Structure formats: structure tokens, C-alpha cells
């Protein structure tokens, strides 16, 4: 059987996430990274040289004009990304949108409508969904291995605070989804929500703490610690505590509780005569995947899924509907933490 031609792939943004995505895409037989773009010349040239990329661009518009680029990943910050997504769609490119997907939920609907009119594939990033182990967990929970999921608990710390004058300076601005929740713990929040079946969000109540403010502009500084409780259809809830300060080696926790058991740390916990017993997950992933050729390719399965979605072999994941509902949840949590009031989601 003749193999499909690899998709001509371009990446805008050569920072940490962008470079990791470039390396991951270069390792996949489904994608051919033909171009990258970044306004910082030194960074663009260094990544292009290290990964052997043939065409390097400064302004992203130049990359979009490259006829060899069929699909793009926009690995840039949310405030700058809005017009880039629309321009890429207008140029007829399939688009993979880095997280946080936007600064507000309504932007996702605009992206979706534009992509549908243009007839291009639109997928949103949350790479943890694509890990084969996480997909097996999703399959197991969707088959009722712990009964009906009703609550998830998340706790994590991630120590990263970029300089204000760096390309990551936006992470210090409250409301731009760059603090402890949006930039870091939103991965685990999306994962738990996805494992629970993506129920519609209904309300959020949250609190934030700023330990050491770096930004002092009109929007206020982003959170260093965030606590929240969110409610969903069917009375389901998710509790989250996250910090971008690491003071001890407490492990990350993502647990899901169900009517007949629980999931924690890669195992299903089920009751037998009132006693919980750990069992390994034996369910298979719900989508095909290949093995990365080497370690250190965090976005390999995600960009591979994007290529398969373009080819019509799988549905895009995260799709626009999931991205919109999840962004509604983030918006509500940030608004609740800002006002101190419970926020209801329409």
C-alpha cells in the first residue's frame, strides 16, 4: 500500500513550546516541517539550524504565504494569537492552536466559524490528552470502570516565573491566562474534565493569591496560587489547587471519584466488600498511535493526531466545542477569583 504524502507543516513561534513541537513534528512520518517563523532572529536561526528546517521567516505573514505550508501550529502567546489564527485560516491553512487557546471564550467561536467557512481543520492543544496512557484511562472511565464519575481533585506545583521583559512576560498579566491556573494547571484541569466525559460547566467559585507581583499594570498581576471549585451538569464537581511556587516535593495529584470506585496515579481503585483494591488499566487507546523514535518529544502524539485529523482518519482533539466550553470554565474561574463571587456559566 502506498503511504500518504507527509503534510507540509509550519510552526510560528520558536520558544520553548514551539521548539519542542518542531522537534516532535520532525520525528513524525506524517508531517514534513518545511518552515518556521519567529520575530527573534537569533532564536529562529538557532532552531532552524538545530532541526534542519529549510525555510525560516520573520513575520508570520511570510510563512502563511509559503505554498508548501499546508498546516500550521501557532505557538505564540494568547494576546498575539487571535489575529494569527484568523489570518492562517484565511490563507487556507489547517490550524493547531497552542494553549491557552485564547484570552476569552468567544474567540473560540470566531475561530470555529471561520474554519468551517474555509473548510480547514481546526484543532486545539492540550497535549496530555494524547498520551497513550491517558487515552487508555479515558477509555476505561468512559466504559464505567469506576461507575459514574462525580468528582475530581487536582493539586500541583510548577515553579516557573519568566522575566517580565521576556517573550513570556504576558504570563504575569491577570486575565491573559498565564498564571498558575491558565499556563500550568489548565493541562491537568482539562485532563480531569475530559476523563469525566466533558460535562457542561455550570458555575465556578475561586480564590487567588499573588505572592510576589512582577506586573503592576491596569489588569493587575497574575496569580501565584489559585484555588477553585467548579460545578458541571449532573452535579459533578472538580476541585483544583495549583501554585507556581515549589517549596517541597509534593507530587502532582489528579484523581477521579466514581460511584463504584476511583482513579488515581495510573490505577483503578474498586471496592470489594467495602475494601478498595487497585487494578491496572487494561483498556486500549481509542485512537491509533505510533511510538516516538526517541525520548523528549512531549508533543509527538498531539501533532501526529493533528495530521491524522487533517487526513480524515480521526476527529480533532481538542475540537472547537470542547475548547469553547473549557474556555468558558477558565473565564468563570478567573472572574470568580477576581470578584470573590460565585460565577454562573450560561
Secondary structure, 3 states (H helix, E strand, C coil): CCCCCCEEEEEECCCHHHHHHHHHHHCCCCEEEEEEECCCHHHHHHHHHHHCCCEEECCHHHHHCCCCCCEEEECCCHHHHHHHHHHHHHCCCEEEECCCCCCCCHHHHHHHHHHHHHCCCEEECCHHHHCHHHHHHHHHHHCCCCCCEEEEEEEEECCCCCCCCCCCHHHHECCCCCCHHHHHHHHHHHHHHHHCCCCCEEEEEEEEECCCCCCCCCCCECCCEEEEEEEEHHHCEEEEEEECCCCCCCCCEEEEEECCEEEECCEEEEEECCEEEEEECCCCCCCCCCCCCCCCCCCHHHHHHHHHHHCCCCCCCCCHHHHHHHHHHHHHHHHHHHHCCCEECC
